[in-house]
Amino acid sequence: MFLRCALRRFPTTCVRASLLRTTEVPSSSRNFNFWQVFSKDAMQQRREQLGDELRRSYVQEIKQLKDTGGKVAPAITLSLAEISNFPRLETMDVDGNANHLPPNLGETRGSLVTCIFRSNAQPMVDAWISAFAEAFQNKSDVHVYQLSLVESGMMSMPGFRHILLSGGRDLQQKATADGGLTKGLPLKVHFHFGDTYLVRRALHITNRLTGYVYLVDQFGRVRFAASGMPEQNELREMEACMRTILSEKRT
């Protein structure tokens, strides 16, 4: 299953230790520390990252996308013993303001967070959002977030970044308009510019050409995870998980 399969890829003790605490994913520029470049932990992380990148080449990701249609792992609802925090990372909203995900404690009862790296994954996450909105369109304390992860240094430059933010603004406005994709649910589009290794590792993202969805509860914990285009049984599982989240006592 989604996270269980991914756990087999890493040493269990390391993964569980890292996931049971909130993972901080810093900005690639504002929090740069020159001395950390030469620290033992930083060098070890870079070695692990390089090894991971060598194992997961772009060609391999294309082949996996063709073989699976983007369904790199089936959906999974996590038990209380398996849940972990959504990694806290600095983001930018469509107006260029600094922001962060997940939302603050108590800001929502529950959220659907979608993650994409490439525009080809947009129809995948749109299908999940549409079904989610259909089931929870009357819930004012339920939000939808789209997180676009931008690794390219060129696309992070001000001119190209402006184009991306403008596209995200159009997407957000169209989706939340009357009769739009979210059927009245709040949708906020966020961008994260820079290295994504830590967030990919925390969320077990193994292929950057497909889309990913997560249900996050009011405490910032991941309760459901899936990838690719949704299947009917997965949509039912997502809805059931969200109703469980909404039934829990609010902080």
C-alpha positions as CSV (number, residue, x, y, z in Angstrom):
1,M,0.0,0.0,0.0
2,F,1.0,3.6,-0.5
3,L,3.1,4.4,2.6
4,R,3.7,0.8,3.6
5,C,5.3,0.1,0.2
6,A,7.4,3.2,0.5
7,L,8.6,2.3,4.0
8,R,10.3,-0.8,2.6
9,R,12.5,1.5,0.5
10,F,14.2,3.0,3.5
11,P,15.6,1.7,6.8
12,T,12.6,1.4,9.1
13,T,14.1,3.1,12.1
14,C,15.3,6.1,10.1
15,V,12.0,6.6,8.3
16,R,9.8,6.3,11.3
17,A,12.0,8.6,13.4
18,S,11.9,11.2,10.7
19,L,8.1,11.0,10.0
20,L,6.9,11.0,13.6
21,R,8.2,14.5,14.0
22,T,7.4,17.6,12.0
23,T,9.8,17.9,9.1
24,E,11.0,21.4,8.4
25,V,11.7,22.1,4.7
26,P,13.5,25.4,4.6
27,S,13.6,27.9,1.8
28,S,16.5,27.4,-0.5
29,S,17.8,31.0,-0.1
30,R,16.6,32.7,3.0
31,N,17.7,30.0,5.5
32,F,21.1,29.2,3.8
33,N,23.9,28.7,6.3
34,F,27.4,28.6,4.9
35,W,28.8,26.5,7.7
36,Q,26.2,23.9,7.3
37,V,27.6,23.1,3.8
38,F,30.6,21.5,5.6
39,S,28.8,19.8,8.5
40,K,28.8,16.1,8.8
41,D,25.0,15.8,8.8
42,A,24.7,18.0,5.7
43,M,27.3,16.0,3.8
44,Q,25.6,12.7,4.7
45,Q,22.2,14.1,3.6
46,R,23.8,15.2,0.3
47,R,25.2,11.7,-0.3
48,E,21.9,10.1,0.4
49,Q,20.2,12.6,-1.9
50,L,22.7,12.0,-4.7
51,G,22.2,8.2,-4.3
52,D,18.4,8.6,-4.4
53,E,18.6,10.8,-7.6
54,L,20.8,8.3,-9.3
55,R,18.4,5.5,-8.5
56,R,15.4,7.5,-9.7
57,S,16.3,8.9,-13.1
58,Y,14.0,10.9,-15.2
59,V,13.9,8.1,-17.8
60,Q,12.8,5.6,-15.1
61,E,10.1,8.0,-14.0
62,I,8.7,8.2,-17.6
63,K,8.8,4.4,-17.9
64,Q,7.0,4.0,-14.5
65,L,4.4,6.6,-15.6
66,K,3.7,4.7,-18.8
67,D,3.5,1.4,-17.0
68,T,1.3,2.5,-14.2
69,G,-0.6,5.5,-15.7
70,G,0.5,7.5,-12.7
71,K,-0.8,5.0,-10.1
72,V,2.6,4.4,-8.5
73,A,0.9,3.0,-5.4
74,P,-2.7,2.4,-4.3
75,A,-4.5,4.6,-1.9
76,I,-4.1,4.0,1.8
77,T,-5.9,5.2,4.9
78,L,-3.4,5.3,7.8
79,S,-4.1,3.9,11.2
80,L,-3.4,6.0,14.3
81,A,-0.2,4.0,14.7
82,E,1.0,4.9,11.2
83,I,0.0,8.5,10.8
84,S,2.8,11.1,10.5
85,N,3.0,14.9,10.2
86,F,2.8,16.6,6.9
87,P,6.2,18.2,6.5
88,R,6.1,21.9,7.3
89,L,7.6,23.9,4.5
90,E,7.8,27.5,3.4
91,T,5.7,28.3,0.4
92,M,4.6,31.3,-1.7
93,D,1.0,32.1,-2.5
94,V,-0.3,33.3,-5.9
95,D,0.2,36.9,-4.8
96,G,3.9,36.3,-4.0
97,N,3.5,36.4,-0.3
98,A,5.4,34.1,2.0
99,N,3.2,31.4,3.4
100,H,3.5,27.8,4.7
101,L,1.9,24.4,4.7
102,P,0.2,22.7,6.4
103,P,-2.3,25.2,7.8
104,N,-1.9,26.4,11.3
105,L,-3.4,24.3,14.1
106,G,-7.2,24.7,14.3
107,E,-7.3,26.8,11.0
108,T,-9.3,24.0,9.4
109,R,-11.0,20.8,10.5
110,G,-9.4,18.9,7.6
111,S,-7.8,19.6,4.3
112,L,-7.2,18.0,1.0
113,V,-3.6,18.8,-0.1
114,T,-2.6,18.0,-3.7
115,C,1.0,17.9,-4.9
116,I,2.3,18.2,-8.4
117,F,5.6,18.8,-10.1
118,R,4.6,18.9,-13.7
119,S,1.5,20.3,-15.5
120,N,0.7,16.8,-16.9
121,A,-0.4,15.8,-13.4
122,Q,-3.0,18.6,-13.1
123,P,-5.9,16.5,-14.5
124,M,-5.1,13.8,-12.0
125,V,-5.4,16.1,-8.9
126,D,-8.4,17.9,-10.5
127,A,-10.3,14.6,-10.5
128,W,-9.6,14.1,-6.8
129,I,-10.5,17.7,-6.0
130,S,-13.8,17.5,-8.0
131,A,-14.9,14.4,-6.1
132,F,-13.8,15.8,-2.8
133,A,-15.7,19.0,-3.4
134,E,-18.8,17.1,-4.4
135,A,-18.9,15.3,-1.1
136,F,-17.9,18.2,1.2
137,Q,-19.1,21.4,-0.7
138,N,-21.2,22.6,2.3
139,K,-18.4,22.3,4.9
140,S,-17.0,25.8,5.7
141,D,-14.2,24.4,7.8
142,V,-12.8,22.2,5.0
143,H,-10.1,23.6,2.7
144,V,-8.4,22.5,-0.5
145,Y,-4.7,23.2,-1.2
146,Q,-2.7,22.7,-4.3
147,L,1.1,22.6,-3.8
148,S,3.2,23.1,-6.9
149,L,6.8,22.0,-6.3
150,V,9.3,23.8,-8.5
151,E,12.8,22.5,-8.5
152,S,14.2,24.3,-11.6
153,G,16.5,27.1,-10.7
154,M,15.6,28.9,-13.9
155,M,11.8,28.7,-13.1
156,S,12.6,30.2,-9.7
157,M,14.0,33.4,-11.2
158,P,11.7,36.4,-10.7
159,G,10.5,36.6,-14.4
160,F,9.6,33.0,-14.7
161,R,8.3,32.8,-11.1
162,H,5.9,35.6,-12.0
163,I,4.5,33.6,-14.9
164,L,4.0,30.6,-12.6
165,L,2.3,32.7,-9.9
166,S,0.0,34.3,-12.5
167,G,-1.0,30.8,-13.8
168,G,-1.7,29.7,-10.3
169,R,-3.8,32.8,-9.6
170,D,-5.9,32.1,-12.7
171,L,-6.3,28.4,-11.6
172,Q,-7.4,29.5,-8.1
173,Q,-9.9,32.0,-9.4
174,K,-11.5,29.7,-12.0
175,A,-11.7,26.8,-9.5
176,T,-13.4,28.9,-6.8
177,A,-15.8,30.8,-9.1
178,D,-19.5,29.9,-9.2
179,G,-19.8,26.5,-10.8
180,G,-16.1,26.0,-10.6
181,L,-14.1,22.9,-9.7
182,T,-14.3,23.3,-5.9
183,K,-18.0,23.9,-5.8
184,G,-17.5,26.7,-3.2
185,L,-14.8,25.1,-1.1
186,P,-11.8,27.4,-0.5
187,L,-8.9,26.6,-2.7
188,K,-5.4,28.0,-2.1
189,V,-2.6,27.5,-4.6
190,H,0.9,27.4,-3.0
191,F,4.3,27.2,-4.7
192,H,7.5,25.8,-3.1
193,F,10.7,26.9,-5.0
194,G,13.9,25.0,-4.6
195,D,15.1,21.6,-3.5
196,T,12.3,19.1,-2.7
197,Y,14.3,16.1,-1.5
198,L,13.1,16.4,2.1
199,V,9.5,16.8,1.3
200,R,9.6,14.0,-1.3
201,R,11.3,11.7,1.3
202,A,8.8,12.6,4.0
203,L,5.7,12.1,1.7
204,H,7.2,9.1,-0.1
205,I,7.0,10.8,-3.5
206,T,8.8,8.4,-5.8
207,N,7.8,9.8,-9.2
208,R,7.6,13.5,-10.1
209,L,5.5,13.0,-13.2
210,T,2.3,12.0,-11.4
211,G,0.0,13.7,-8.9
212,Y,-0.4,13.0,-5.2
213,V,-3.2,13.7,-2.8
214,Y,-3.2,13.8,1.0
215,L,-5.9,14.3,3.7
216,V,-4.5,16.3,6.5
217,D,-6.3,16.6,9.8
218,Q,-6.5,19.7,12.1
219,F,-3.2,18.6,13.8
220,G,-1.3,18.5,10.5
221,R,-1.2,14.8,10.3
222,V,-1.5,12.8,7.1
223,R,-4.5,10.4,7.4
224,F,-4.9,9.4,3.7
225,A,-2.6,9.3,0.7
226,A,-3.0,8.4,-2.9
227,S,-1.5,9.0,-6.4
228,G,-2.5,9.2,-10.0
229,M,-6.1,9.3,-11.3
230,P,-8.7,8.2,-8.7
231,E,-10.6,5.0,-8.8
232,Q,-14.1,4.8,-7.4
233,N,-13.1,2.6,-4.5
234,E,-10.4,5.1,-3.7
235,L,-12.8,8.0,-3.7
236,R,-15.1,6.1,-1.3
237,E,-12.1,5.5,0.9
238,M,-11.1,9.1,0.8
239,E,-14.6,10.3,1.7
240,A,-14.9,7.9,4.6
241,C,-11.6,9.0,6.0
242,M,-12.6,12.7,5.7
243,R,-15.8,12.0,7.5
244,T,-13.9,10.3,10.3
245,I,-11.6,13.4,10.6
246,L,-14.7,15.7,10.7
247,S,-16.2,13.6,13.5
248,E,-13.2,14.0,15.8
249,K,-13.3,16.6,18.5
250,R,-12.2,20.1,17.4
251,T,-9.3,21.7,19.3
